[in-house]
Amino acid sequence: LAMNRAFTLSYKDVLKRSGQTEESLMQCAYSEVLSSQKRAQDDIADVLDSTKHIIVTIIKRPQEALGLSLISSGPGSIIPTVVVSGLRPASPAYKTEQLNVGNQVLDVNGRSLVGLSFEETISYIRSLISSTKVEMKVVPASPVLVIELIRPDLKYPLGFSVKDGHITTLVRGSIGERAGIRVGHRIIAINGESTVTLDHDSVAGILLSETGKLVLKTMQSQIFNHMLGLEDPDYL
């Protein structure tokens, strides 16, 4: 006990002489942890690289639906636009064989969708119902986001909360935000192990107890629900 007390006094004396506090040292350590995070592959590079864009031409009859569903790219997305969340079999969009779930749509018939509200985008696309040809500029992308988190010690919080596998909140400036965690996504795997069938306590338990490198695979909750038949897509 005496040795522990002596060490504590000595440690505090060193901090005092150096002009630092335990809080400032903790902040410094956390800053180092944040800087070690590897940002998830962002879509910004592909969006800016026009060679990665493809033009998809959808041929249809007047008043015929396109047969695809769209959702907002969601919070945390570098480019605010819409994402393909479903394709109805045998529909004009499906028959192009160029569209896939997860693709980002940048413009339709030459009109940019970037920055438009989701409601504005859907309203515009619905207004094309009488058209026989609709052209979409698309960035091919997977619906699955791979995120690498690095937590050297349990004293460093990941900075996000989960409910039934879905990411519900995210703390700004946290490990999770720095690594690319997105609110509205569903965790489908952790370190290569599927979490789809795990209950809330099991997923939370893994996130609360793991240290070192955690590799998460996530996808937007709406896409997850569409793929599992838990929610019906709203086809346009």
VOGU-3710 file (C-alpha; in Angstrom, 3 decimals, decimal comma):
1> lamnraftls> 0,000/0,000/0,000  2,836/2,384/0,939  4,609/1,605/-2,352  1,440/2,240/-4,351  0,914/5,558/-2,541  4,520/6,568/-3,185  4,156/5,753/-6,886  0,959/7,758/-7,085  2,572/10,781/-5,472  5,600/10,496/-7,754
11> ykdvlkrsgq> 3,402/10,150/-10,862  1,362/13,214/-9,901  4,536/15,170/-9,204  5,867/14,359/-12,699  2,578/15,463/-14,237  2,665/18,697/-12,254  6,226/19,521/-13,282  5,462/18,806/-16,932  2,354/20,992/-16,811  0,058/18,103/-17,833
21> teeslmqcay> -2,943/16,447/-16,265  -4,186/12,881/-16,359  -7,077/14,132/-18,494  -4,744/15,738/-21,044  -2,685/12,556/-21,274  -5,859/10,522/-21,840  -6,911/12,929/-24,595  -3,465/12,626/-26,181  -3,649/8,836/-26,078  -7,147/8,883/-27,574
31> sevlssqkra> -5,937/11,191/-30,338  -3,283/8,625/-31,204  -5,938/5,907/-31,296  -8,076/8,046/-33,615  -5,153/8,717/-35,954  -4,544/4,981/-36,246  -8,008/4,366/-37,706  -8,071/3,429/-41,364  -10,964/5,199/-43,034  -13,324/2,874/-44,873
41> qddiadvlds> -13,098/3,068/-48,648  -15,059/6,165/-49,485  -17,107/6,621/-52,604  -15,626/10,067/-53,241  -12,797/8,777/-55,466  -15,105/6,792/-57,738  -17,599/9,644/-57,920  -14,906/12,095/-58,996  -13,357/9,647/-61,470  -15,566/9,839/-64,552
51> tkhiivtiik> -13,906/6,715/-65,974  -15,660/4,739/-63,221  -19,108/6,004/-64,227  -21,383/3,990/-66,477  -24,392/5,160/-68,459  -27,328/2,802/-68,153  -30,092/3,156/-70,736  -33,464/1,804/-69,685  -35,894/1,148/-72,534  -39,553/0,852/-71,587
61> rpqealglsl> -43,091/1,404/-72,807  -44,976/4,618/-72,022  -46,520/4,462/-68,518  -44,448/1,363/-67,718  -42,589/1,428/-64,403  -38,798/1,250/-64,349  -38,836/-1,593/-61,846  -36,176/-0,392/-59,428  -36,314/0,936/-55,879  -34,099/3,689/-54,527
71> issgpgsiip> -33,108/4,842/-51,057  -31,134/7,823/-49,794  -27,381/7,311/-49,546  -27,891/8,160/-45,882  -25,957/9,946/-43,105  -22,188/9,742/-43,438  -22,222/9,289/-47,183  -19,580/11,431/-48,860  -21,843/12,114/-51,834  -25,522/12,807/-50,997
81> tvvvsglrpa> -27,460/10,980/-53,683  -29,576/7,837/-54,050  -28,683/4,155/-54,049  -30,337/1,247/-55,853  -31,941/-0,917/-53,165  -33,877/-3,399/-55,295  -34,639/-4,566/-58,834  -37,912/-6,221/-59,811  -37,298/-9,332/-61,916  -38,137/-8,986/-65,634
91> spaykteqln> -38,544/-5,204/-65,304  -36,953/-2,711/-67,749  -34,295/-1,807/-65,153  -33,537/-5,480/-64,483  -33,226/-6,257/-68,194  -30,375/-3,778/-68,647  -28,132/-6,249/-66,766  -26,072/-3,231/-65,726  -27,783/-2,145/-62,532  -27,090/-3,789/-59,195
101> vgnqvldvng> -28,133/-3,240/-55,594  -25,729/-0,762/-54,010  -25,112/1,269/-57,170  -25,149/5,039/-56,678  -27,168/7,081/-59,147  -25,577/10,461/-59,953  -27,947/11,794/-62,581  -31,006/10,862/-64,614  -31,498/12,127/-68,172  -28,697/14,632/-67,605
111> rslvglsfee> -30,143/16,087/-64,405  -27,833/15,773/-61,399  -29,353/14,123/-58,336  -26,432/15,039/-56,076  -27,641/17,300/-53,292  -31,343/16,926/-54,084  -33,613/15,811/-51,286  -34,824/12,226/-51,533  -38,370/13,464/-52,108  -37,255/15,705/-54,982
121> tisyirslis> -35,362/12,837/-56,594  -38,280/10,415/-56,403  -40,716/13,044/-57,669  -38,504/13,769/-60,667  -38,073/10,110/-61,596  -41,806/9,473/-61,261  -42,414/12,368/-63,664  -40,639/10,355/-66,376  -43,324/7,656/-66,413  -44,393/8,528/-69,980
131> stkvemkvvp> -40,830/8,353/-71,308  -39,709/5,385/-73,400  -36,002/5,853/-72,617  -34,386/6,817/-69,319  -30,628/7,251/-68,988  -28,897/6,995/-65,628  -25,314/7,850/-64,777  -24,292/5,270/-62,192  -21,293/4,539/-59,988  -20,993/0,750/-59,517
141> aspvlvieli> -20,664/-0,047/-55,826  -21,241/-2,938/-53,458  -24,049/-2,670/-50,900  -21,591/-3,980/-48,284  -19,270/-1,535/-46,503  -16,124/-2,976/-44,894  -14,967/-1,013/-41,843  -11,786/-1,580/-39,867  -11,793/-0,401/-36,256  -8,686/-0,383/-34,073
151> rpdlkyplgf> -9,156/-0,313/-30,304  -5,991/-1,095/-28,284  -7,803/-1,119/-24,944  -11,379/-1,376/-23,653  -11,008/2,043/-22,012  -11,423/3,561/-25,476  -15,121/3,563/-26,485  -15,987/2,793/-30,089  -18,404/5,709/-30,086  -21,574/4,226/-31,551
161> svkdghittl> -24,628/2,373/-30,316  -26,397/-0,632/-31,754  -29,955/-1,899/-31,434  -30,788/-5,347/-32,783  -27,737/-5,169/-35,026  -28,630/-1,753/-36,445  -26,357/1,263/-35,838  -28,552/3,925/-34,253  -26,230/6,671/-32,989  -22,679/7,815/-33,651
171> vrgsigerag> -20,503/10,131/-31,555  -18,681/12,796/-33,525  -14,904/12,562/-33,225  -15,046/8,940/-32,083  -13,214/5,835/-33,283  -16,363/4,753/-35,089  -16,824/8,015/-36,970  -13,153/8,161/-37,955  -13,289/4,591/-39,292  -16,436/5,215/-41,346
181> irvghriiai> -19,299/3,792/-39,268  -22,670/5,009/-40,576  -25,963/5,456/-38,772  -28,743/3,501/-40,452  -26,536/0,547/-41,332  -26,956/-3,051/-40,206  -23,919/-4,986/-38,979  -23,848/-8,277/-40,899  -20,444/-9,616/-39,840  -17,673/-9,017/-37,309
191> ngestvtldh> -14,184/-10,380/-37,954  -15,492/-12,687/-40,654  -18,278/-14,192/-38,537  -21,890/-13,536/-39,566  -23,983/-11,626/-37,039  -27,246/-11,856/-38,998  -28,771/-14,498/-36,722  -27,311/-13,136/-33,461  -29,524/-11,350/-30,958  -28,881/-7,862/-29,640
201> dsvagillse> -27,016/-8,947/-26,503  -24,649/-11,153/-28,502  -23,719/-8,407/-30,976  -23,360/-5,812/-28,210  -21,281/-8,252/-26,164  -18,776/-8,699/-28,993  -18,452/-4,958/-29,556  -18,032/-4,270/-25,846  -15,414/-6,955/-25,220  -13,178/-7,036/-28,303
211> tgklvlktmq> -9,869/-5,207/-28,515  -7,323/-4,929/-31,291  -8,617/-4,917/-34,842  -12,353/-5,322/-35,490  -13,440/-5,708/-39,092  -17,126/-4,968/-39,517  -19,248/-5,541/-42,591  -22,349/-3,385/-42,756  -25,056/-2,481/-45,235  -27,883/0,021/-45,173
221> sqifnhmlgl> -30,717/-1,301/-43,031  -33,297/-0,786/-45,792  -31,270/-2,842/-48,247  -30,822/-5,528/-45,592  -34,564/-5,598/-44,962  -35,342/-5,755/-48,687  -32,936/-8,634/-49,257  -34,399/-10,644/-46,368  -37,990/-9,874/-47,325  -38,599/-7,975/-44,101
231> edpdyl> -39,693/-4,873/-46,008  -41,234/-4,488/-49,458  -39,299/-2,248/-51,879  -41,163/0,754/-53,289  -40,548/0,172/-56,985  -40,571/3,149/-59,344
//
